[in-house]
Amino acid sequence: MAKVDPEKQKELQQRYLEFQLIEQQSRQIEKQLQVLENQLVEIISIQLSLDELKDSKLDSEILVPVSNGIFVKGELKENKELLVNVGSNTIVVKSIEETKELIGKQQVEINQIKMQLLAEMEKLNNRAMELQDELEKLIKD
């Protein structure tokens, strides 16, 4: 049985460990991207709901969300102004257009984060391919 050079063995282990870390980081980024995709879908749904609300007649019956997936029937008394939570339990009155603008800004921010994550994922994938080549070379030598 051939004796393995300790330096080569150490280098192989380091490269393999780095490869495993990159795979782990890639999986975490994929999870983050999925969360962002879900948020974007929710934003689109909110925008559509706001358009429907704007076009709804006063005193028409609507479903009012109590919690996720739980609704109560209600009557629409106002369709021009919304009460919007802007953080720290602070609620402000905004028009539908102002609210859509606010949500649009959130959509832009999410897309920017998504692009950053995709760029990071590409860097990780490139490094993983380099490491794979290095590992194959080390094993063959």
ChimeraX commands (.cxc) that place a marker at each C-alpha (Angstrom):
marker #1 position 0.00,0.00,0.00 radius 0.5
marker #1 position 1.39,3.41,-1.04 radius 0.5
marker #1 position 2.08,5.92,1.67 radius 0.5
marker #1 position 0.19,9.21,1.33 radius 0.5
marker #1 position 2.19,12.40,1.66 radius 0.5
marker #1 position 1.02,14.09,4.92 radius 0.5
marker #1 position 1.14,17.55,3.31 radius 0.5
marker #1 position -0.97,16.36,0.39 radius 0.5
marker #1 position -3.40,14.69,2.82 radius 0.5
marker #1 position -3.70,17.92,4.81 radius 0.5
marker #1 position -4.30,19.95,1.65 radius 0.5
marker #1 position -6.96,17.48,0.51 radius 0.5
marker #1 position -8.73,17.75,3.87 radius 0.5
marker #1 position -8.63,21.56,3.80 radius 0.5
marker #1 position -10.03,21.72,0.26 radius 0.5
marker #1 position -12.73,19.20,1.08 radius 0.5
marker #1 position -13.71,21.11,4.24 radius 0.5
marker #1 position -13.94,24.35,2.27 radius 0.5
marker #1 position -16.06,22.56,-0.35 radius 0.5
marker #1 position -18.45,21.33,2.36 radius 0.5
marker #1 position -18.73,24.83,3.85 radius 0.5
marker #1 position -19.56,26.26,0.43 radius 0.5
marker #1 position -22.29,23.65,-0.04 radius 0.5
marker #1 position -23.72,24.56,3.36 radius 0.5
marker #1 position -23.66,28.29,2.54 radius 0.5
marker #1 position -25.33,27.59,-0.81 radius 0.5
marker #1 position -28.16,25.72,0.90 radius 0.5
marker #1 position -28.67,28.62,3.32 radius 0.5
marker #1 position -28.79,31.11,0.45 radius 0.5
marker #1 position -31.31,28.90,-1.36 radius 0.5
marker #1 position -33.53,28.98,1.73 radius 0.5
marker #1 position -33.21,32.77,1.93 radius 0.5
marker #1 position -34.09,33.07,-1.76 radius 0.5
marker #1 position -37.20,30.96,-1.21 radius 0.5
marker #1 position -38.29,33.23,1.65 radius 0.5
marker #1 position -37.79,36.27,-0.59 radius 0.5
marker #1 position -39.79,34.63,-3.38 radius 0.5
marker #1 position -42.64,34.01,-0.93 radius 0.5
marker #1 position -42.51,37.65,0.15 radius 0.5
marker #1 position -42.64,38.82,-3.47 radius 0.5
marker #1 position -45.68,36.62,-4.13 radius 0.5
marker #1 position -47.34,38.09,-1.04 radius 0.5
marker #1 position -46.58,41.64,-2.19 radius 0.5
marker #1 position -48.16,40.97,-5.58 radius 0.5
marker #1 position -51.21,39.54,-3.84 radius 0.5
marker #1 position -51.45,42.66,-1.64 radius 0.5
marker #1 position -51.19,44.94,-4.67 radius 0.5
marker #1 position -54.01,43.05,-6.39 radius 0.5
marker #1 position -56.13,43.20,-3.23 radius 0.5
marker #1 position -55.60,46.96,-2.99 radius 0.5
marker #1 position -56.75,47.38,-6.59 radius 0.5
marker #1 position -59.86,45.29,-5.84 radius 0.5
marker #1 position -60.53,47.32,-2.70 radius 0.5
marker #1 position -60.25,50.60,-4.60 radius 0.5
marker #1 position -62.85,49.38,-7.11 radius 0.5
marker #1 position -65.22,47.91,-4.49 radius 0.5
marker #1 position -68.50,49.62,-3.74 radius 0.5
marker #1 position -69.12,51.01,-0.28 radius 0.5
marker #1 position -71.38,48.89,1.95 radius 0.5
marker #1 position -70.51,45.76,-0.06 radius 0.5
marker #1 position -69.79,42.56,1.86 radius 0.5
marker #1 position -66.10,41.70,2.23 radius 0.5
marker #1 position -63.99,39.15,4.07 radius 0.5
marker #1 position -61.77,40.71,6.70 radius 0.5
marker #1 position -58.72,38.69,7.78 radius 0.5
marker #1 position -58.52,38.01,11.51 radius 0.5
marker #1 position -55.42,35.85,11.26 radius 0.5
marker #1 position -53.66,33.84,8.60 radius 0.5
marker #1 position -56.43,31.93,6.83 radius 0.5
marker #1 position -59.19,33.08,9.24 radius 0.5
marker #1 position -61.75,35.63,8.05 radius 0.5
marker #1 position -64.88,37.37,9.27 radius 0.5
marker #1 position -67.57,38.87,7.05 radius 0.5
marker #1 position -67.80,42.63,7.15 radius 0.5
marker #1 position -69.14,45.64,5.28 radius 0.5
marker #1 position -66.88,48.04,3.44 radius 0.5
marker #1 position -67.35,51.51,4.92 radius 0.5
marker #1 position -64.17,53.15,3.56 radius 0.5
marker #1 position -62.14,52.37,0.45 radius 0.5
marker #1 position -60.03,55.50,0.02 radius 0.5
marker #1 position -57.85,55.44,3.12 radius 0.5
marker #1 position -56.04,52.61,4.86 radius 0.5
marker #1 position -54.55,52.23,8.31 radius 0.5
marker #1 position -50.99,51.08,7.75 radius 0.5
marker #1 position -48.62,49.71,10.39 radius 0.5
marker #1 position -45.26,51.38,9.67 radius 0.5
marker #1 position -43.39,49.66,12.51 radius 0.5
marker #1 position -43.04,49.96,16.27 radius 0.5
marker #1 position -46.82,49.57,16.58 radius 0.5
marker #1 position -47.26,52.91,14.80 radius 0.5
marker #1 position -50.26,53.14,12.50 radius 0.5
marker #1 position -50.68,55.93,9.96 radius 0.5
marker #1 position -53.45,56.77,7.53 radius 0.5
marker #1 position -52.45,56.35,3.89 radius 0.5
marker #1 position -54.29,56.36,0.59 radius 0.5
marker #1 position -54.36,53.21,-1.49 radius 0.5
marker #1 position -51.85,54.77,-3.91 radius 0.5
marker #1 position -49.50,55.75,-1.06 radius 0.5
marker #1 position -49.77,52.23,0.31 radius 0.5
marker #1 position -49.06,50.71,-3.11 radius 0.5
marker #1 position -46.02,53.00,-3.38 radius 0.5
marker #1 position -44.79,51.82,0.03 radius 0.5
marker #1 position -45.27,48.20,-0.96 radius 0.5
marker #1 position -43.55,48.89,-4.29 radius 0.5
marker #1 position -40.50,50.15,-2.39 radius 0.5
marker #1 position -40.49,46.95,-0.35 radius 0.5
marker #1 position -40.66,44.98,-3.59 radius 0.5
marker #1 position -37.64,46.87,-4.97 radius 0.5
marker #1 position -35.68,46.25,-1.75 radius 0.5
marker #1 position -36.51,42.54,-1.83 radius 0.5
marker #1 position -35.43,42.30,-5.46 radius 0.5
marker #1 position -32.13,44.04,-4.62 radius 0.5
marker #1 position -31.46,41.59,-1.79 radius 0.5
marker #1 position -32.40,38.74,-4.12 radius 0.5
marker #1 position -29.88,39.96,-6.72 radius 0.5
marker #1 position -27.16,40.21,-4.05 radius 0.5
marker #1 position -27.89,36.66,-2.91 radius 0.5
marker #1 position -27.83,35.37,-6.48 radius 0.5
marker #1 position -24.47,37.06,-7.05 radius 0.5
marker #1 position -23.15,35.49,-3.85 radius 0.5
marker #1 position -24.49,32.12,-4.95 radius 0.5
marker #1 position -22.69,32.46,-8.27 radius 0.5
marker #1 position -19.41,33.25,-6.48 radius 0.5
marker #1 position -19.87,30.22,-4.26 radius 0.5
marker #1 position -20.65,27.98,-7.22 radius 0.5
marker #1 position -17.56,29.22,-9.07 radius 0.5
marker #1 position -15.39,28.57,-6.03 radius 0.5
marker #1 position -16.95,25.12,-5.61 radius 0.5
marker #1 position -16.06,24.25,-9.19 radius 0.5
marker #1 position -12.48,25.47,-8.63 radius 0.5
marker #1 position -12.23,23.36,-5.50 radius 0.5
marker #1 position -13.62,20.34,-7.28 radius 0.5
marker #1 position -10.94,20.72,-9.97 radius 0.5
marker #1 position -8.24,21.15,-7.31 radius 0.5
marker #1 position -9.45,18.08,-5.43 radius 0.5
marker #1 position -9.47,15.97,-8.58 radius 0.5
marker #1 position -5.96,17.17,-9.42 radius 0.5
marker #1 position -4.70,16.40,-5.89 radius 0.5
marker #1 position -6.24,12.92,-5.99 radius 0.5
marker #1 position -4.70,12.10,-9.38 radius 0.5
marker #1 position -1.20,13.25,-8.43 radius 0.5
marker link #1:1,2 radius 0.2
marker link #1:2,3 radius 0.2
marker link #1:3,4 radius 0.2
marker link #1:4,5 radius 0.2
marker link #1:5,6 radius 0.2
marker link #1:6,7 radius 0.2
marker link #1:7,8 radius 0.2
marker link #1:8,9 radius 0.2
marker link #1:9,10 radius 0.2
marker link #1:10,11 radius 0.2
marker link #1:11,12 radius 0.2
marker link #1:12,13 radius 0.2
marker link #1:13,14 radius 0.2
marker link #1:14,15 radius 0.2
marker link #1:15,16 radius 0.2
marker link #1:16,17 radius 0.2
marker link #1:17,18 radius 0.2
marker link #1:18,19 radius 0.2
marker link #1:19,20 radius 0.2
marker link #1:20,21 radius 0.2
marker link #1:21,22 radius 0.2
marker link #1:22,23 radius 0.2
marker link #1:23,24 radius 0.2
marker link #1:24,25 radius 0.2
marker link #1:25,26 radius 0.2
marker link #1:26,27 radius 0.2
marker link #1:27,28 radius 0.2
marker link #1:28,29 radius 0.2
marker link #1:29,30 radius 0.2
marker link #1:30,31 radius 0.2
marker link #1:31,32 radius 0.2
marker link #1:32,33 radius 0.2
marker link #1:33,34 radius 0.2
marker link #1:34,35 radius 0.2
marker link #1:35,36 radius 0.2
marker link #1:36,37 radius 0.2
marker link #1:37,38 radius 0.2
marker link #1:38,39 radius 0.2
marker link #1:39,40 radius 0.2
marker link #1:40,41 radius 0.2
marker link #1:41,42 radius 0.2
marker link #1:42,43 radius 0.2
marker link #1:43,44 radius 0.2
marker link #1:44,45 radius 0.2
marker link #1:45,46 radius 0.2
marker link #1:46,47 radius 0.2
marker link #1:47,48 radius 0.2
marker link #1:48,49 radius 0.2
marker link #1:49,50 radius 0.2
marker link #1:50,51 radius 0.2
marker link #1:51,52 radius 0.2
marker link #1:52,53 radius 0.2
marker link #1:53,54 radius 0.2
marker link #1:54,55 radius 0.2
marker link #1:55,56 radius 0.2
marker link #1:56,57 radius 0.2
marker link #1:57,58 radius 0.2
marker link #1:58,59 radius 0.2
marker link #1:59,60 radius 0.2
marker link #1:60,61 radius 0.2
marker link #1:61,62 radius 0.2
marker link #1:62,63 radius 0.2
marker link #1:63,64 radius 0.2
marker link #1:64,65 radius 0.2
marker link #1:65,66 radius 0.2
marker link #1:66,67 radius 0.2
marker link #1:67,68 radius 0.2
marker link #1:68,69 radius 0.2
marker link #1:69,70 radius 0.2
marker link #1:70,71 radius 0.2
marker link #1:71,72 radius 0.2
marker link #1:72,73 radius 0.2
marker link #1:73,74 radius 0.2
marker link #1:74,75 radius 0.2
marker link #1:75,76 radius 0.2
marker link #1:76,77 radius 0.2
marker link #1:77,78 radius 0.2
marker link #1:78,79 radius 0.2
marker link #1:79,80 radius 0.2
marker link #1:80,81 radius 0.2
marker link #1:81,82 radius 0.2
marker link #1:82,83 radius 0.2
marker link #1:83,84 radius 0.2
marker link #1:84,85 radius 0.2
marker link #1:85,86 radius 0.2
marker link #1:86,87 radius 0.2
marker link #1:87,88 radius 0.2
marker link #1:88,89 radius 0.2
marker link #1:89,90 radius 0.2
marker link #1:90,91 radius 0.2
marker link #1:91,92 radius 0.2
marker link #1:92,93 radius 0.2
marker link #1:93,94 radius 0.2
marker link #1:94,95 radius 0.2
marker link #1:95,96 radius 0.2
marker link #1:96,97 radius 0.2
marker link #1:97,98 radius 0.2
marker link #1:98,99 radius 0.2
marker link #1:99,100 radius 0.2
marker link #1:100,101 radius 0.2
marker link #1:101,102 radius 0.2
marker link #1:102,103 radius 0.2
marker link #1:103,104 radius 0.2
marker link #1:104,105 radius 0.2
marker link #1:105,106 radius 0.2
marker link #1:106,107 radius 0.2
marker link #1:107,108 radius 0.2
marker link #1:108,109 radius 0.2
marker link #1:109,110 radius 0.2
marker link #1:110,111 radius 0.2
marker link #1:111,112 radius 0.2
marker link #1:112,113 radius 0.2
marker link #1:113,114 radius 0.2
marker link #1:114,115 radius 0.2
marker link #1:115,116 radius 0.2
marker link #1:116,117 radius 0.2
marker link #1:117,118 radius 0.2
marker link #1:118,119 radius 0.2
marker link #1:119,120 radius 0.2
marker link #1:120,121 radius 0.2
marker link #1:121,122 radius 0.2
marker link #1:122,123 radius 0.2
marker link #1:123,124 radius 0.2
marker link #1:124,125 radius 0.2
marker link #1:125,126 radius 0.2
marker link #1:126,127 radius 0.2
marker link #1:127,128 radius 0.2
marker link #1:128,129 radius 0.2
marker link #1:129,130 radius 0.2
marker link #1:130,131 radius 0.2
marker link #1:131,132 radius 0.2
marker link #1:132,133 radius 0.2
marker link #1:133,134 radius 0.2
marker link #1:134,135 radius 0.2
marker link #1:135,136 radius 0.2
marker link #1:136,137 radius 0.2
marker link #1:137,138 radius 0.2
marker link #1:138,139 radius 0.2
marker link #1:139,140 radius 0.2
marker link #1:140,141 radius 0.2
view
